[in-house]
Amino acid sequence: MSDTAPEASTDRAAELRRKLIRNHQEVPRELFQRAPLYESRVAGVSDGTLARKLGCGIDTVPPGKQSCPYHFHHTQEEMFIILAGEGTLRVAGEQLPVKAGDVIFIPCGPDYPHHLINTSQADLSYLSISTQERPEVCEYPDSDKIGVFSNKGPAFLQRRDAGLDYWDGEP
């Protein structure tokens, strides 16, 4: 038996690695920010992989900030794995402390609006893992908004009180 794999196998292995494996520490981050509350360095860990039903991102939130508004999903479940730091999970109207090593499970539906807040003095880093059902509807209880998301990002974002009657514009 040879100690070296044939070149075709090496090429296939490299292609499989590119499609199936990501190192969350090596994925380039982008700054997502809206002063004064929201700031995070984010990356789509699963972007460019063969994942279709699961998505994974990484967020690093500085002290005193949060990555996104308080919201809930109608179809997607989420799981957060706290990699480093401490913070607060605001969920269902409660404030729960979280720390490195915690795994958080958020079912879909209006009973579990949520977001993570960095209430510590050091960065809070976590993996965000979610099912990828699309279209997705999210509601934002603090601002009374509703959003419909397609595979290409937000398709529609509106406040509830600006909605139309079902028959508006119909003959």
N, CA, C and O of each residue as an XYZ file, in Angstrom:
684
protein
N       0.834     -1.179      0.000
C       0.000      0.000      0.000
C       0.881      1.245      0.000
O       1.857      1.309      0.748
N       0.560      2.205     -0.804
C       1.343      3.428     -0.922
C       0.993      4.409      0.194
O      -0.158      4.485      0.625
N       2.001      5.164      0.662
C       1.780      6.180      1.696
C       1.208      7.462      1.109
O       0.688      8.297      1.849
N       1.294      7.634     -0.204
C       0.772      8.855     -0.823
C      -0.487      8.541     -1.606
O      -0.576      7.513     -2.278
N      -1.448      9.427     -1.512
C      -2.712      9.244     -2.229
C      -2.520      9.682     -3.676
O      -1.693     10.550     -3.954
N      -3.268      9.096     -4.593
C      -3.201      9.543     -5.984
C      -3.610     11.014     -6.091
O      -4.375     11.513     -5.265
N      -3.099     11.701     -7.108
C      -3.380     13.136     -7.281
C      -4.873     13.420     -7.380
O      -5.346     14.414     -6.828
N      -5.621     12.569     -8.072
C      -7.064     12.778     -8.202
C      -7.734     12.755     -6.830
O      -8.638     13.547     -6.566
N      -7.297     11.861     -5.970
C      -7.866     11.780     -4.630
C      -7.529     13.029     -3.824
O      -8.363     13.516     -3.061
N      -6.320     13.550     -3.985
C      -5.906     14.776     -3.301
C      -6.769     15.946     -3.760
O      -7.203     16.750     -2.935
N      -7.021     16.051     -5.048
C      -7.886     17.112     -5.571
C      -9.303     16.970     -5.024
O      -9.934     17.957     -4.646
N      -9.787     15.749     -4.985
C     -11.145     15.505     -4.471
C     -11.220     15.860     -2.987
O     -12.187     16.477     -2.540
N     -10.211     15.474     -2.236
C     -10.181     15.789     -0.809
C     -10.177     17.304     -0.595
O     -10.881     17.803      0.283
N      -9.404     18.029     -1.377
C      -9.356     19.490     -1.259
C     -10.710     20.106     -1.590
O     -11.149     21.046     -0.927
N     -11.370     19.576     -2.617
C     -12.694     20.076     -2.991
C     -13.727     19.774     -1.898
O     -14.548     20.630     -1.569
N     -13.687     18.579     -1.346
C     -14.592     18.224     -0.256
C     -14.364     19.127      0.956
O     -15.318     19.593      1.579
N     -13.108     19.369      1.281
C     -12.802     20.244      2.410
C     -13.381     21.637      2.169
O     -13.966     22.232      3.074
N     -13.217     22.160      0.944
C     -13.729     23.490      0.614
C     -15.251     23.558      0.751
O     -15.781     24.588      1.169
N     -15.953     22.494      0.412
C     -17.415     22.476      0.440
C     -18.008     22.120      1.801
O     -19.162     22.452      2.072
N     -17.231     21.444      2.669
C     -17.797     20.874      3.885
C     -17.225     21.403      5.202
O     -17.857     21.241      6.247
N     -16.063     22.021      5.178
C     -15.388     22.368      6.433
C     -15.050     23.852      6.462
O     -14.550     24.410      5.486
N     -15.333     24.478      7.600
C     -14.937     25.873      7.855
C     -14.344     25.939      9.255
O     -14.801     25.248     10.166
N     -13.346     26.755      9.415
C     -12.789     27.046     10.733
C     -13.337     28.402     11.141
O     -13.022     29.408     10.504
N     -14.147     28.452     12.187
C     -14.802     29.707     12.559
C     -13.797     30.777     12.967
O     -14.125     31.963     12.930
N     -12.599     30.400     13.351
C     -11.582     31.381     13.732
C     -10.933     32.032     12.516
O     -10.318     33.091     12.639
N     -11.063     31.412     11.344
C     -10.405     31.905     10.138
C     -11.340     32.611      9.161
O     -10.875     33.179      8.173
N     -12.636     32.588      9.414
C     -13.599     33.210      8.503
C     -13.492     34.731      8.648
O     -13.569     35.242      9.765
N     -13.316     35.467      7.542
C     -13.200     36.931      7.639
C     -14.475     37.566      8.197
O     -15.583     37.208      7.798
N     -14.305     38.499      9.111
C     -15.422     39.169      9.772
C     -15.714     40.515      9.112
O     -14.830     41.161      8.549
N     -16.979     40.916      9.200
C     -17.407     42.247      8.770
C     -18.011     42.954      9.969
O     -18.620     42.322     10.833
N     -17.842     44.263     10.018
C     -18.417     45.051     11.098
C     -19.872     45.352     10.772
O     -20.179     45.876      9.701
N     -20.759     45.023     11.688
C     -22.190     45.313     11.589
C     -22.469     46.269     12.737
O     -22.305     45.911     13.903
N     -22.895     47.493     12.405
C     -22.974     48.508     13.450
C     -24.102     49.500     13.188
O     -24.342     49.918     12.055
N     -24.783     49.863     14.268
C     -25.724     50.974     14.261
C     -25.703     51.558     15.668
O     -26.290     51.008     16.600
N     -25.015     52.678     15.793
C     -24.860     53.329     17.098
C     -26.231     53.772     17.606
O     -27.098     54.103     16.796
N     -26.446     53.788     18.879
C     -25.470     53.540     19.935
C     -25.496     52.109     20.482
O     -24.596     51.739     21.236
N     -26.491     51.294     20.129
C     -26.661     49.989     20.785
C     -26.042     48.797     20.066
O     -25.590     47.852     20.713
N     -26.017     48.829     18.736
C     -25.734     47.617     17.979
C     -24.325     47.639     17.390
O     -23.938     48.579     16.696
N     -23.575     46.591     17.682
C     -22.249     46.440     17.087
C     -21.812     44.995     17.225
O     -21.930     44.396     18.294
N     -21.311     44.446     16.140
C     -20.827     43.074     16.146
C     -19.895     42.879     14.965
O     -20.088     43.471     13.903
N     -18.893     42.051     15.158
C     -18.082     41.574     14.042
C     -18.678     40.217     13.681
O     -18.710     39.309     14.511
N     -19.146     40.080     12.452
C     -19.929     38.904     12.060
C     -19.334     38.225     10.830
O     -18.635     38.843     10.027
N     -19.632     36.946     10.714
C     -19.256     36.178      9.527
C     -20.220     35.020      9.372
O     -20.675     34.437     10.356
N     -20.524     34.695      8.135
C     -21.336     33.520      7.816
C     -20.431     32.311      7.690
O     -19.810     32.110      6.646
N     -20.346     31.507      8.732
C     -19.458     30.349      8.735
C     -19.884     29.338      7.676
O     -19.036     28.726      7.027
N     -21.173     29.161      7.499
C     -21.661     28.163      6.534
C     -21.732     28.698      5.110
O     -21.989     27.928      4.184
N     -21.513     29.989      4.908
C     -21.561     30.561      3.552
C     -20.576     29.830      2.635
O     -19.418     29.620      2.997
N     -21.046     29.449      1.452
C     -20.196     28.787      0.481
C     -20.025     27.293      0.696
O     -19.303     26.639     -0.056
N     -20.681     26.745      1.714
C     -20.615     25.299      1.938
C     -21.822     24.636      1.267
O     -22.645     25.304      0.642
N     -21.908     23.347      1.405
C     -23.045     22.608      0.860
C     -24.237     22.561      1.815
O     -25.245     21.921      1.516
N     -24.127     23.231      2.955
C     -25.242     23.253      3.915
C     -26.474     23.875      3.275
O     -26.390     24.942      2.667
N     -27.602     23.220      3.409
C     -28.855     23.737      2.855
C     -29.912     23.946      3.929
O     -30.708     24.879      3.830
N     -29.938     23.102      4.947
C     -30.969     23.195      5.976
C     -30.468     23.819      7.270
O     -31.271     24.198      8.122
N     -29.151     23.931      7.431
C     -28.565     24.555      8.611
C     -27.656     25.694      8.184
O     -26.959     25.608      7.173
N     -27.675     26.755      8.966
C     -26.759     27.860      8.751
C     -25.999     28.130     10.026
O     -26.484     27.851     11.123
N     -24.805     28.676      9.879
C     -23.992     28.990     11.046
C     -23.279     30.310     10.812
O     -22.679     30.533      9.760
N     -23.354     31.166     11.794
C     -22.614     32.409     11.782
C     -21.850     32.548     13.071
O     -22.086     31.823     14.038
N     -20.927     33.493     13.073
C     -20.216     33.806     14.300
C     -20.348     35.297     14.552
O     -20.246     36.109     13.633
N     -20.574     35.641     15.800
C     -20.712     37.038     16.227
C     -19.732     37.296     17.360
O     -19.567     36.467     18.255
N     -19.092     38.438     17.313
C     -18.295     38.924     18.437
C     -18.808     40.313     18.767
O     -18.708     41.237     17.960
N     -19.357     40.446     19.963
C     -20.037     41.665     20.396
C     -19.194     42.329     21.485
O     -18.861     41.687     22.482
N     -18.840     43.619     21.306
C     -18.048     44.302     22.331
C     -18.881     44.632     23.576
O     -20.110     44.595     23.527
N     -18.222     44.950     24.675
C     -18.925     45.277     25.917
C     -19.977     46.374     25.724
O     -19.742     47.374     25.045
N     -21.147     46.156     26.343
C     -22.220     47.142     26.311
C     -23.047     47.165     25.043
O     -23.947     47.997     24.922
N     -22.776     46.285     24.095
C     -23.483     46.283     22.807
C     -24.312     45.008     22.649
O     -24.185     44.059     23.423
N     -25.156     45.019     21.630
C     -25.916     43.838     21.233
C     -25.800     43.702     19.729
O     -25.509     44.674     19.032
N     -26.029     42.489     19.225
C     -25.830     42.261     17.795
C     -27.069     42.552     16.965
O     -26.953     42.889     15.787
N     -28.245     42.431     17.552
C     -29.469     42.617     16.772
C     -30.615     43.016     17.694
O     -30.516     42.867     18.912
N     -31.700     43.521     17.114
C     -32.880     43.859     17.929
C     -33.571     42.608     18.476
O     -33.401     41.502     17.963
N     -34.345     42.818     19.521
C     -35.192     41.789     20.139
C     -36.184     41.325     19.087
O     -36.874     42.149     18.487
N     -36.270     40.003     18.846
C     -37.102     39.492     17.751
C     -37.496     38.037     18.012
O     -36.961     37.378     18.904
N     -38.438     37.561     17.213
C     -38.727     36.124     17.175
C     -38.988     35.711     15.741
O     -39.377     36.520     14.898
N     -38.765     34.436     15.487
C     -38.928     33.847     14.157
C     -40.215     33.029     14.116
O     -40.603     32.415     15.111
N     -40.862     33.025     12.980
C     -42.058     32.198     12.800
C     -41.721     30.779     12.361
O     -42.487     29.859     12.644
N     -40.581     30.572     11.668
C     -40.273     29.222     11.183
C     -38.907     28.703     11.604
O     -38.735     27.491     11.724
N     -37.951     29.556     11.829
C     -36.597     29.100     12.109
C     -36.343     28.900     13.598
O     -36.720     29.729     14.427
N     -35.696     27.786     13.919
C     -35.181     27.571     15.262
C     -33.730     28.022     15.274
O     -33.039     27.976     14.256
N     -33.276     28.464     16.457
C     -31.892     28.901     16.588
C     -31.224     28.235     17.778
O     -31.869     27.844     18.751
N     -29.907     28.121     17.665
C     -29.080     27.639     18.754
C     -27.855     28.542     18.808
O     -27.251     28.844     17.779
N     -27.498     28.965     20.001
C     -26.323     29.806     20.198
C     -25.357     29.049     21.094
O     -25.750     28.504     22.126
N     -24.100     29.018     20.697
C     -23.057     28.395     21.505
C     -22.101     29.503     21.921
O     -21.421     30.091     21.080
N     -22.048     29.786     23.215
C     -21.197     30.850     23.720
C     -19.759     30.323     23.759
O     -19.446     29.389     24.497
N     -18.896     30.939     22.953
C     -17.504     30.517     22.847
C     -16.610     31.221     23.855
O     -15.706     30.611     24.425
N     -16.864     32.516     24.074
C     -16.022     33.301     24.976
C     -16.837     34.447     25.546
O     -17.716     34.998     24.883
N     -16.530     34.796     26.784
C     -17.160     35.939     27.415
C     -18.418     35.585     28.180
O     -18.763     34.420     28.377
N     -19.090     36.657     28.606
C     -20.334     36.554     29.364
C     -21.299     37.609     28.857
O     -20.892     38.600     28.251
N     -22.564     37.392     29.108
C     -23.561     38.361     28.699
C     -24.917     38.005     29.258
O     -25.043     37.256     30.227
N     -25.935     38.568     28.616
C     -27.306     38.354     29.039
C     -28.144     37.952     27.834
O     -28.102     38.592     26.783
N     -28.905     36.878     28.010
C     -29.906     36.492     27.019
C     -31.216     37.111     27.475
O     -31.753     36.756     28.524
N     -31.721     38.035     26.682
C     -33.064     38.553     26.915
C     -33.996     37.653     26.123
O     -33.917     37.591     24.896
N     -34.879     36.956     26.828
C     -35.768     36.008     26.167
C     -37.099     35.982     26.905
O     -37.138     35.909     28.133
N     -38.178     36.043     26.151
C     -39.531     35.933     26.707
C     -39.730     36.898     27.873
O     -40.397     36.562     28.851
N     -39.156     38.089     27.771
C     -39.322     39.101     28.798
C     -38.437     38.941     30.014
O     -38.552     39.716     30.964
N     -37.555     37.955     30.011
C     -36.649     37.712     31.136
C     -35.213     38.004     30.729
O     -34.894     38.062     29.542
N     -34.350     38.188     31.722
C     -32.914     38.407     31.519
C     -32.169     37.232     32.146
O     -32.192     37.057     33.365
N     -31.505     36.423     31.310
C     -30.803     35.240     31.803
C     -29.304     35.395     31.572
O     -28.888     35.684     30.450
N     -28.479     35.211     32.608
C     -27.032     35.297     32.405
C     -26.534     34.119     31.576
O     -27.012     32.995     31.729
N     -25.561     34.388     30.691
C     -24.931     33.342     29.878
C     -23.420     33.523     29.945
O     -22.919     34.621     30.185
N     -22.699     32.410     29.724
C     -21.242     32.450     29.787
C     -20.660     31.421     28.824
O     -21.376     30.573     28.292
N     -19.349     31.511     28.611
C     -18.654     30.569     27.737
C     -18.998     29.138     28.129
O     -18.967     28.773     29.304
N     -19.325     28.339     27.123
C     -19.713     26.945     27.337
C     -21.208     26.721     27.297
O     -21.654     25.591     27.097
N     -22.003     27.782     27.483
C     -23.456     27.631     27.441
C     -23.932     27.385     26.010
O     -23.410     27.961     25.056
N     -24.931     26.520     25.886
C     -25.600     26.258     24.616
C     -27.055     26.648     24.814
O     -27.723     26.147     25.718
N     -27.542     27.543     23.967
C     -28.874     28.134     24.109
C     -29.750     27.628     22.968
O     -29.334     27.641     21.809
N     -30.952     27.185     23.293
C     -31.891     26.678     22.291
C     -33.107     27.592     22.259
O     -33.754     27.797     23.285
N     -33.426     28.147     21.080
C     -34.558     29.061     20.938
C     -35.538     28.484     19.915
O     -35.231     28.450     18.723
N     -36.708     28.033     20.360
C     -37.719     27.571     19.398
C     -38.353     28.766     18.678
O     -38.256     29.906     19.131
N     -38.987     28.485     17.575
C     -39.674     29.559     16.863
C     -40.991     29.889     17.571
O     -41.511     29.101     18.361
N     -41.504     31.067     17.264
C     -42.811     31.454     17.774
C     -42.775     32.645     18.705
O     -41.722     33.003     19.233
N     -43.938     33.262     18.907
C     -44.045     34.506     19.676
C     -43.775     34.354     21.170
O     -43.643     35.360     21.868
N     -43.690     33.134     21.678
C     -43.401     32.950     23.100
C     -41.925     33.154     23.430
O     -41.564     33.245     24.603
N     -41.051     33.229     22.391
C     -39.616     33.277     22.646
C     -38.885     34.394     21.890
O     -37.905     34.117     21.198
N     -39.343     35.657     22.008
C     -38.524     36.727     21.444
C     -37.194     36.742     22.203
O     -37.141     36.413     23.388
N     -36.125     37.126     21.506
C     -34.808     36.985     22.110
C     -33.769     37.900     21.463
O     -33.949     38.372     20.341
N     -32.703     38.135     22.178
C     -31.433     38.626     21.666
C     -30.396     38.531     22.766
O     -30.721     38.397     23.946
N     -29.139     38.603     22.353
C     -28.028     38.540     23.290
C     -27.432     39.929     23.462
O     -27.275     40.677     22.497
N     -27.103     40.261     24.702
C     -26.522     41.555     25.048
C     -25.215     41.292     25.785
O     -25.162     40.458     26.688
N     -24.174     41.996     25.402
C     -22.918     41.868     26.129
C     -22.962     42.802     27.328
O     -22.787     44.012     27.182
N     -23.191     42.256     28.496
C     -23.274     43.036     29.732
C     -21.986     42.920     30.543
O     -21.956     43.276     31.721
N     -20.917     42.418     29.908
C     -19.647     42.242     30.610
C     -18.638     43.305     30.160
O     -18.974     44.223     29.412
N     -17.411     43.162     30.628
C     -16.337     44.097     30.284
C     -15.396     43.539     29.215
O     -14.376     44.159     28.914
N     -15.721     42.383     28.638
C     -14.895     41.748     27.606
C     -15.791     41.348     26.433
O     -17.014     41.313     26.565
N     -15.178     41.047     25.288
C     -15.950     40.615     24.124
C     -16.772     39.363     24.430
O     -16.346     38.493     25.190
N     -17.956     39.289     23.823
C     -18.826     38.123     23.873
C     -18.830     37.514     22.475
O     -19.242     38.168     21.516
N     -18.379     36.279     22.351
C     -18.346     35.596     21.049
C     -19.221     34.357     21.094
O     -19.207     33.603     22.067
N     -19.983     34.159     20.025
C     -20.855     32.990     19.983
C     -21.133     32.565     18.552
O     -21.103     33.374     17.624
N     -21.405     31.277     18.395
C     -21.886     30.731     17.130
C     -23.399     30.832     17.128
O     -24.048     30.528     18.130
N     -23.962     31.255     16.012
C     -25.412     31.276     15.798
C     -25.724     30.198     14.776
O     -25.290     30.284     13.628
N     -26.461     29.200     15.181
C     -26.820     28.098     14.287
C     -28.330     28.117     14.134
O     -29.058     28.214     15.121
N     -28.804     28.024     12.889
C     -30.250     28.078     12.683
C     -30.662     27.210     11.509
O     -29.877     26.914     10.607
N     -31.928     26.813     11.558
C     -32.518     26.176     10.393
C     -32.689     27.288      9.350
O     -32.779     28.464      9.703
N     -32.732     26.925      8.111
C     -32.711     27.928      7.042
C     -33.990     27.965      6.219
O     -33.941     28.182      5.009
N     -35.132     27.755      6.859
C     -36.386     27.816      6.113
C     -36.585     29.213      5.537
O     -36.400     30.217      6.224
N     -36.956     29.256      4.290
C     -37.275     30.508      3.619
C     -38.529     30.297      2.798
O     -38.693     29.215      2.235
N     -39.404     31.247      2.700
C     -39.300     32.553      3.334
C     -39.479     32.445      4.847
O     -40.056     31.485      5.358
N     -38.973     33.447      5.538
C     -39.041     33.529      6.989
C     -39.717     34.835      7.367
O     -39.545     35.858      6.705
N     -40.487     34.782      8.439
C     -41.132     35.979      8.977
C     -40.589     36.191     10.382
O     -40.611     35.285     11.214
N     -40.098     37.407     10.634
C     -39.619     37.787     11.968
C     -40.451     38.956     12.466
O     -40.854     39.825     11.693
N     -40.701     38.963     13.757
C     -41.378     40.094     14.386
C     -40.467     40.687     15.441
O     -39.688     39.985     16.085
N     -40.581     42.008     15.605
C     -39.738     42.787     16.510
C     -40.638     43.486     17.520
O     -41.142     44.574     17.244
N     -40.849     42.878     18.691
C     -41.807     43.419     19.664
C     -41.488     44.833     20.155
O     -42.411     45.604     20.420
N     -40.211     45.195     20.283
C     -39.867     46.526     20.797
C     -40.241     47.641     19.839
O     -40.563     48.747     20.273
N     -40.203     47.368     18.537
C     -40.482     48.401     17.534
C     -41.760     48.148     16.754
O     -42.123     48.945     15.889
N     -42.448     47.051     17.048
C     -43.697     46.679     16.385
C     -43.533     46.549     14.872
O     -44.412     46.931     14.100
N     -42.379     45.995     14.464
C     -42.128     45.742     13.047
C     -42.329     44.268     12.736
O     -42.317     43.411     13.620
N     -42.513     44.007     11.460
C     -42.571     42.638     10.953
C     -41.718     42.611      9.692
O     -41.749     43.550      8.897
N     -40.960     41.543      9.510
C     -40.104     41.419      8.337
C     -40.297     40.082      7.668
O     -40.448     39.057      8.332
N     -40.292     40.098      6.346
C     -40.354     38.876      5.554
C     -39.012     38.756      4.843
O     -38.592     39.675      4.142
N     -38.345     37.628      5.024
C     -37.013     37.431      4.477
C     -37.031     36.300      3.456
O     -37.580     35.227      3.708
N     -36.425     36.555      2.306
C     -36.304     35.535      1.268
C     -34.858     35.058      1.239
O     -34.070     35.405      2.119
N     -34.512     34.271      0.239
C     -33.128     33.813      0.102
C     -32.172     34.952     -0.224
O     -30.958     34.786     -0.103
N     -32.684     36.084     -0.630
C     -31.840     37.213     -1.008
C     -31.856     38.323      0.039
O     -31.508     39.459     -0.281
N     -32.248     38.030      1.279
C     -32.263     39.040      2.330
C     -33.663     39.548      2.583
O     -34.642     38.907      2.198
N     -33.768     40.731      3.247
C     -35.113     41.240      3.553
C     -35.886     41.551      2.275
O     -35.417     42.300      1.419
N     -37.056     40.976      2.161
C     -37.921     41.265      1.032
C     -38.924     42.350      1.404
O     -39.431     43.067      0.542
N     -39.207     42.459      2.726
C     -40.246     43.385      3.167
C     -40.076     43.626      4.657
O     -39.989     42.678      5.437
N     -40.028     44.877      5.050
C     -39.975     45.255      6.462
C     -40.956     46.394      6.658
O     -40.911     47.391      5.937
N     -41.847     46.251      7.636
C     -42.918     47.242      7.796
C     -43.385     47.253      9.248
O     -43.296     46.243      9.947
N     -43.877     48.393      9.688
C     -44.529     48.437     10.996
C     -45.942     47.881     10.829
O     -46.580     48.072      9.794
N     -46.404     47.209     11.837
C     -47.735     46.590     11.775
C     -48.832     47.599     11.462
O     -49.738     47.300     10.684
N     -48.763     48.792     12.057
C     -49.843     49.769     11.881
C     -49.862     50.389     10.483
O     -50.794     51.125     10.161
N     -48.860     50.112      9.646
C     -48.831     50.645      8.284
C     -49.330     49.620      7.269
O     -49.195     49.826      6.063
N     -49.897     48.529      7.743
C     -50.359     47.475      6.857
C     -51.571     47.887      6.030
O     -52.267     48.852      6.348
N     -51.798     47.146      4.986
C     -52.931     47.387      4.093
C     -54.066     46.424      4.400
O     -53.855     45.354      4.972
N     -55.256     46.811      4.016
C     -56.399     45.919      4.053
C     -56.180     44.826      3.009
O     -55.588     45.087      1.962
N     -56.640     43.627      3.276
C     -56.499     42.496      2.355
C     -56.967     42.855      0.949
O     -56.339     42.446     -0.028
N     -58.053     43.610      0.826
C     -58.656     43.903     -0.476
C     -58.104     45.178     -1.116
O     -58.528     45.531     -2.216
N     -57.190     45.866     -0.476
C     -56.646     47.123     -1.009
C     -56.098     46.914     -2.423
O     -55.273     46.028     -2.644
N     -56.550     47.722     -3.373
C     -56.061     47.684     -4.744
C     -56.657     46.596     -5.621
O     -56.339     46.511     -6.807
N     -57.516     45.766     -5.050
C     -58.117     44.675     -5.831
C     -59.386     45.173     -6.522
O     -60.088     46.016     -5.964
N     -59.703     44.668     -7.734
C     -60.935     45.083     -8.432
C     -62.168     44.531     -7.752
O     -63.286     44.780     -8.204
